[in-house]
Amino acid sequence: MKFGINGQLLEVDLTTQTIIRRSIPEAYYKEYFGGRGLGMRLLYDYLPGPGTNPFSPENPLLFVPGLLCGYPFPSASRTCMVTKSPITSPVEKKLAYASTVSYSNMGGFIGPEIKFAGYDAIVVTGKSEKPVYLFIENDRFELRDASKFWGMGTNAFDKAILDELGDRRFETAYIGPGAENGVLFGSVLNTAARAAGRGGTGSVMGSKKLKAIAVRGTGMPPIGRHKEYVDLLKRIRVSFMADSESKNNWRYGGTANAIEMSSNRGSQAVKNYAEGSFVGVKNINADAARQQVWKRDFACYACQLACKKSGFAKGAYGGVVHEGIEYETGTMLGANLMIDDLNGLHSMIELADDYGMDIISLGNVIGFLTECLEKELITTDFLDGIELRWGQVAPAMEMIHKIGRMEGVGRDASKGVRHLSELIGQQSSDFAIHVKGHELAAWNVNGYAKSYGISYTVANRGACHMNGGTPKGQDQSALRDSVGICSFAASWYRDDLHPAMLINAISDSNISTADYDKVGERIFNLEKLMNFREGFNRLDDVLPERFFKDAHTFGQQKDVLIGRDEFEQIMDEYYVERGWNPQSTKPEKEKIITLGLDFVQL
């Protein structure tokens, strides 16, 4: 690939305060593309080996735009953050700091700007003695003091950093006080409302004393076959415009459209996953938000969907909200906590984002503690006097503050539900909703063992609803994260608008669809091999006990449970289809060689 790439990364050592421009091997692009795939290949190169402490200076943190990032293809601006997880660990822990790989994907504008500046990745290692931010403007780059910004919430910082830079054309990605204070599920935000939320990438960033990156670029990677590129760009734009129903549906409600749909089919996380349908769902669905709160729709770079929302919440918890409810946020802090106060819910989301915390994990933690209190496994003394109750906004808001500030009970809560269940005991682990230490997303499992059950169980970063329930689906998910296409727009990129065609046009390559698919399989298996050498095996590919014991009491999935033997059979079939050993889950030697992964040292 001589075209379509910059061929360079920035290597930032925060310990020595040095920045070096390095070349990226051309083979990496062909075998992993960009984004998640390229990030994983570079993570393998930069990690000293298995057992590296995620919070050590040696653990790299990578910002990697998707391969198509920066080109004006609609909904293709995604960027992946890659590191070693600070949250996960195996059942049989033979290495003190064993954990999975971690990746988190975000939209917005930061990825295209990194590409415009001339780089295909930023690799951050080391640890600064004082808070800093990384300044990049084309071939100018330096570390600047961020001491005055440390402790600042993301809303205030988003404005303050642009004031300091004096140029609103800079794009920024940053952390909040939660990640700075050591919350294990810290997120990284871009343009106020886009978050790399999952997997603790923001926590690793905070441990390095890196408050933000600020990037401005004026270039663009060269295009290999310009006429073909222009034709494809025109056709994909026309395709988006022609499908006005889908486009307008995304614009109307974004992912919040799924809040009522999921509740109706019994797949929503409700009452710490004890139920799958929420009686108050109409009070917090997309229609309610559109009528009562949202005032503005906004989009990521070159996107026609405009699925992001902002507006003004009213009442006791009112105020400006930069991030309207989405499915995950609206469910995890809403239905999962039995909260149907729309204005209070919006304000909770805004507060969590201001602290810079993953709302999926946060909602799990609050839901778990609420159930523990209800079951009298703990008292309010354990919660510093907070009366957590289902459906109550005020105590949930108090708990968000406790966790974000790492005060009192917030110190333990900041470590996630697995840590809390180990601390509380009394079989609370039965309803501690996580896989490998990573909390589940807002999709319930009862009735959906072959889809969400598999997706959560074998996801390489720990429980992940975006993982896919089949090997093919998982490979395609890895590919989307690597080329930079948003999953919401994947249905437009098919047939004669297949992503392989776009890659060929910009890079002057001849990648077949079979070649393209193999890249996804290679990425997923590389992640698996890196996890396997950390000690993860079949013992770790398990679902929470709740889904085998606690049936829903109403809704479409009423009385449905997952059978243990049935699920073990599903898992056996999955491993065989993957070409992994069903007992150890290690990819078979033939699979490793076929995918060119025999360089991985196990």
N, C-alpha and C positions, 0 to 999 in steps of 0.2 A: 504493500500500500504506500505508494509515493504521494498520493493525493488524499484529501479528506482527513488528514491527521496533522498535528503539529510535530509529533515525534519527540516531544520533550516533556519532562516533569520538573517541578521545583522540589528540591529536597531541603527541608527546613530542620535544622538541629537547634532546638530551644536551649539546650544546655550550653553549647558553645556560641549561640547567637549567630550562627552562620547559615547562609542560604546558597545553595549550589544548583545550577541548571544541569540536568543530566539527560542523556538520550534514552529513549525507551526502545528495546529491541523490536524490530519490525515484526518478528514472528509473534509477539504477544498480541498485536492487533488482529492478526489473522486467526489466532487460536482462541482469543478471549474478547475481542472487540474493545469496548470501553466500559465505563461504569462499574457495575458489580464484578463482571468477569475480569477486567484488567486490574481492578482493585484487589481481588483475591490473589491473582498471580503475583502482584507486587507485595502483598501482605506476606506471602510465603517467602519471598526474597528477603524482606526486611526483618521478619521475626527471627530472633536468635535461635528459636527452637520451641518444642512443646514445653508447657509449664511456665512460660513467661508470665510474670505478674502483669495483669492488664493495666495496673496503675503505676508500673515502673516506667522509667524514662525510655526503656528499650522497646516498649510496645508502640508500634507505629499507628498513626491516625491518618487516614487518606481521604481526600476529597477528589472524586473521579467523575467527571461528566460522562454521560452516555455518548456513544460514538456519533450519533446524529445530532447531538446537542450543538446549538449555535446556528444550525441551518433552519430556515423558516418552515420546516415541515410542521403541520399542526400537532400540538400535544406531544412533542418529542424533545422536551427540555429537561428531562429528569437527570438528577445527579445522585450518585451513591456515595455514602460515607462508609468506610470499611475499617475495621479494627478487630482486636481480640476482645471478647465480651467480658465485662466486669460483673455480669449477673449470673451466668450459667455455671454449672459444674456437674460432673458425672456422679452416679451412685457410688461406684467404686473409685474413690479418689486416690490414685497412686502418686499423682503429682500435686504438690501443695497448691499451685495456682492453675490447675487444669480448668479450661473453659472452652466454649465453642468459638468459632468465628462469629463476628457480628457485622451486620450490614444494615443500613437504613437509607431509604430512598426518599428524596424530596423534589418537588417541582420548583416553580418560581423562576428566578433570573440568574442565580449565582453560577450555575453550570455553563450557560452560554457565555457569560462574561469571562470565566476562566479560559474558555476556548478562544475568545476574542483576544485575550491577553497573550496567547501563544503557547498555552500549556494544556496537556491532556490529563494531568494529575498533579496534585499537591500532596507530598508525603511529609508528615510532621513527626519527628522523633524528639527524644530528650524531654527536659523539663526546665522551665524558666524559673529563676529565683523570685521574680516579681511578675505581676500580670502584664501581658503584652498583647498586641494585635499585629497581624501580618498585613502589611501594605503592599499591594501589587498594582503597578500601572505599566502594562506592557513589559519592557525589559528593565524597569525599575522595581526593585523589591527590597523591603527592609522590615525589621521588627521595631515597633514603636511602643512606648510606655502606655499601658492601659490601667494604671493604678487608680486613676480617678473614676474609671468606669466600673471597677470591681465592686460587686454588690448591687449594681444597678439592674432593675428589672428590664425585661426585653422590650417593653413598650417605650420606656424612656430612652433606653440605649439606642434603639432603632433611629430615633431622631437625633440624639446627641452625637453619634458617630458621624452622621452626614454633615452636621454642623461643623464638626472639627475638620472634616475633609474639605469642606467648602465646595463640594461638587456632588450634586445629587445623581450624577451618572455612575457613581460607584455602586456596586452591589455588595451586600454584606451577608455573612452568616455568623451567628453568635450564640452564646449561651446565656442563661440567666442565673440567679442566685442559687437555685436548686443544684445545678451541676457544679457550681463553684464550691458549694458547701459539702459536696460528696454524696448527694442522693444518687443511688445506683441506676435510676432510670431517668437520668438527665437527657434532655433533647437538645438539638441544634435547630435554631430557627433562621429563616430567610424571608425577608420582606414581610415581617410581622406575622404572617399567617401560614407560612409553609414550614413544616417541621420534619426533620429527620428524627422521628420520635422514638423508634423502637431500638432496643438493644444496648442502651447506655452509651451511645457514641458521644453524647454531650458530657457525660461523666468523665470519660477518658480525656476529652478536651479540657475540662475543668481541672483535672489532676495535673495537666501540663502547664497550667496557668495561662492558657491561651483563651482570651476573651472572644476574639473574633478574627475573621479574615475580611479584608476590604479589597475588592478587585475592580479594576477598570481596564478594558482593552479596546483597541481600535482596529484589530486585524481580523482575519478569518482564514481557516485552512483552505488551501487551493482545491478546486473542483476538477475532477478528472475528465468527465464527459459532460460538458456544460449543456449542450442541447438536450441530452437525455435527462439531465437533472431538472432543467426548466420544464420539460414536458411532464415529468412525474410530479413536480411541485404543483403544477396547474391542475392535474387530474385529481390529486389527493384533496386539494382545496375544493374543487367542484364536488367531489364525493361527500365531503363534510356538509357543504351547503345543500346538496340534494336531499340528504337525510335530515330534513328539518325537524322531524318528530323527535329523534334521538337527541339531536343537538339542543333543541329547546327544552327537552326534559332535563338534561344536565344543567342547563342555564337556570331553569326554574327552581330546582331544589337541590342540585348537587347530590352528594351521597345521602343527604337527609331524606331523599325519596325512599330509601330502603328502610327507614325506621318503622313505618307502619306495615310495610310489606313483610318484613322479617317477623314482626310480632304476630301478624296474621297466620304465618305458616309455622310458628312455634320454634323459630331458629334464633331468637334474640336472647342475649344475656340479660336475665331478669332476676333480681334478688340473689345476687352472687351465684347465678347459673342454676338456682333451684327451680326456676320456671323458664319457659321459653316465649311466653306472651305477656304483654303488659296492659293492664286494664286502663291505665291513663295515657295510652299511646297517642291518642288524638290531640292531647294537650301539648305535645312536644314534637309533632310531626312536621314535615316540610310546609304543609299548608298553614299551620299555626305560626311557624316562624316567618313565612312570607308575609302574612297578614299583620303580625304584631311587632316584629323586630327588624327584619332585614330591610335595608334601604338601598344597598348597592351590590351589584355582581361584579366580580373582577376575575381576571384570568392570569395564567402563567404565560411565559414567553411564547408568542406565535400560536396561541390556542384560541379556538373558536367556542369552546364549551363554557368558559366563565363560570366554573362550578363553585368558586369561592364566594363567600358572603360576608358582609359587614352591616352593622346597623346600630340600634340604640335600644338597650333593655331598660324597662321601666320598673317602678316599684322600689321596695326596700333595698334591693341589690342591683339597682339600675346603673346605667352608664354606657359609654361607648364600647362596643365590642368589635374587635378587628377580625374575629373569626367566628362566623355564625356556626351553629351546630352542624356537625357532619354525622354520618352514621355511627362511627366509632366513638366520637366524643359525646354525642347525644345519648348514646346507649350506655356507655360506661359510667358517666356521671349522672345519667338520667334514669333510664329503665332499670339498670343494674342496681341502683340505690333506691328504686321505687319513687324517684322524684319526678313530678310532672309540673312543677313550677317553671314555666318556660323562661321567664326573665331571670330567675335564680340560677337556672341551668346555664344560660348564656354567660352569666357573671362568673360562675364556677370555672367554666372553660377558659374565660379570659384570664382569671387569676392563675390557673395552672400554667397557661402559656407564658404569663408574665414571670413566673418562677422558672420557666423552662423545664417542665417535667412531662414525661410521657403520660398522656391522659389514660391510655389503655391500662398501663400498670397501676397508675394512681387509682383509677376506679376499682380495680381488683382489690387493692390494699384496703380501701375504705369499706368496700362491700364485705370483705373477709372479717375485718374488725367489728363491723356492725353485727354480723351473724354470731361472732364469738360473744359479744355482749348480750345479744338476745338469748343465746343458749346458756348464759351465765358461766361461761368458761373464763371470763375476765370480769372485772368490775370497772366502774368509771374511774377508780383510782389508777388503774393501769393506763387509762386514756387521759390522765391529767385532768380529770373532771369533765371531760367532753361526753355529753349524752348522745352518742351516735344512735340514731333511730332511722328506720326505713321511712323514706319520704320527706326527711327534714333537711332543708338547705343549710341552715345556720351551723349546726354541728359539723357538717361535712366541710363547710368553708373553714371552720376552725382547724380541722384536721389538715387541710391543704396548707394552711399557714404553718402548722407544727412541722409538717414534713419538709416544706420548702426551706424553713429556717433551721431545720435539724435541732428542734427544741424538744426536750422531754421524750415523750413517746414517739415523736417524729424521727428520732435517731434509729430506732428499731424498724419503724414503718418504712423508712427510706431504703431499707434493704430488701423489701419485697415480701410477698406472701409466704414463700418457703421459709425464710428466716423467721417470720412471725409464728408460723405453725410449729417450727422446732422449738421456739421459745415458750409458746403457750402449751403445747402438748395436748393431752386429753383427747386424742384422736381428731384434733382439728385439722390434721393433714388430709382427712377425707374430703374436706371442702376448701382446701387451699388450691386454687385453680391455676396451675402452672405446668409446664413441661420443661424439664431440665433447669428449672429456676426462672424461666421466662414466662410471664403471665399470658394467659390466653386473650385473644381479641374478643370482639363483641358478638361473635357468632357461636351459638350454643351447639352442642354435639349430639344430644339425644335425638335420634331419628336421622342423623347425618354422619354416621360412623365412617362410611366409605368416601365421604368428601372432606368435611371439616376434621373428622377424627384422624384421617391419614395426614391431612395438611399440617395439623398441629404436631402430630407425633414425630414425624420424620424431618421436620423443618430444620435446616442446618444452623439456624440462629436460635433455636428453641422455638416454642409455640409461635406459629405465624399463619394468619388467615390468608395471606397472599401467596402462600407456598404452592398451592394446588394439591389435589387429591390423587393424582396419578403421576407416574414418571414423566409422561409427555407434558402434562400440565405444569409440572415443576420445572422441566427444562425450558418451556416457553416463558415461564415467569422469570427465570434467570436471564433469558435472552432480552426480554423487555427491559429489565433493570440494566442491561449491559449496552443496549443500543440507545436507551433513553426514552423509549415510547411509553406514555402513560397507559396504565391498564384500562382506564376508562375509554381510551380511543383505539384499543387493539382491534376491535371489529372492523374498523375502516382500513387497516393495514393488512390486506390479504389479496390472494389471487394475483391480478396483474399490478397490484400495488404492494406486493410483499416486501417486507423490510430488506430482504436480500437484494432486491432491485434498487432500492435507494442507496444501499451501501455500495453496490457496483457502480452506480452513476457518480457518486462523489469521489470514489477511490480508484476508478478505472480498473476494477477487479471483475472476476467472473465467478462469484460464489453461487453455488447452486442452493436450492432450498434444503437439500440433504446435508450439504456442508454447513449451512446455517443452523439446522437442528442439532448437528453434532457438537457445535460450539456450546449450546445450552447444556447438553449432557456432560460435556467436559467440565464446565463450570460447576455444576451441581456435584459431580463426583470429586472434584478437587476440594471443595468445601468439606465433603464427607470424609475424605482421607485426612484432612487437617484435623477434623474432630476426632477421628478414630485414633490418631497418634496421641491425642490428649487423654484417651481412656474411655471415650463414649462407645457404648455397645448396645445390645438389645435391651438390657436392663433399663436404659434411659429412654427408650422409645415407648413410653407408657402414657396413658391418659389419667387424669385425676380420678380418684375413687368415686366421686359424686356421680359420674356418668354411668357407672355400673350399679349404683345403689339407690339413687334418688330420682324417681320418676316425676315428671311434671304433673301437677294436680288439675290442670285445665289447659285448654288450647288444643291446637291441632296435633301436638305431640304428647298429649295426655297419656299417662301410663306406659310410655315407651322407655325401655332401658336397652343398653348395649349388652349383649351376651359376651362374657369373657372368652369362651371358646370360639365364638364366631369372630371376635375381633382378632384373636391370635391367628386364626385362619386367614383373615384379611391381610394381616401383616406378613404371614408366610408367603402369600401370593405376591405381595408387593416386592419383597426382597428378591424373589426369583425373577420377577419381571425386570427388576433393576440390574440384575447380574451381581447381586451381593450375597454373601454367605448368610443364610437365614439364622444361623446360631450366633455368629459373631457380628454380623452386619458389615463386615469388611468387604469392599468391592473385590470381586474375583480377579486373579492375576490377568486373565485374558482381557477383562474389561479395562483394567489399568493400562495395559499395553496398547490396546486398540485406541484408547483415547489419548495416548501420548503422555500419560501421567506417571510413568515409571521413574521420573526424577524425584518424586516425593519420597523422602526418607521416613520410614515408619519405625 
